[in-house]
């Protein structure tokens, strides 16, 4: 299962997020912490055998209560970190997309992150996502794994599985669950952007 982290703190113009390895590393917002509790409560009943997070804090913060429920350690797979956004890291990406910057429009039209100056090349991003998921699958044959990751990574992984357009699955909601089945022959998409746990009242 690929679980997107909860909502992170909003970007304030002129105040960049702290960086981890060059990537923007904001904490969860109060809404994101509530989303995290809900997704973890649901996953706690799903027979999860292992939990992975990235080296960016919002994934570990989202997964923490599931680890507590199940008595499992959080294992770090750094190559599931978000796509590197080059000159638009630290929260600038959000500002540029919200303002309709021409490069952001080109990014969506061409379906590639690397139109952003100094962003991660599309092929390199696809290769590291493929390799990271492959390593996890090898470590956990026949097991159910919850990998807490990022929207761009989820989109890339599902596009690889479905052999679809690059951005066909971009836009997973915060704290959503998407499902991949990994076999020796193929990656199979079993679900995308499941937010039923967030839609319930209370």
Buried (B, 14 or more C-beta within 10 A) or exposed (E): BBBBBBBBBEBEEEEBBEEBEEBBBBBBBEBBBBBBBBBBEBBBEEEBEBBBBBBBBBBBBBBBBBBEBBEBEBBBBEBBBBBBBBEBBBBBBBBBBEEEBEBBEEBEEEBBBBBBEEBBEBEEBBEBBBEBBEBBBEEBEEEEBBBBBBBBBBBBBBBBBBEEEBBBBBEBBBBBBBBBEBEEEEBEBEBBBBBEBBEEEE
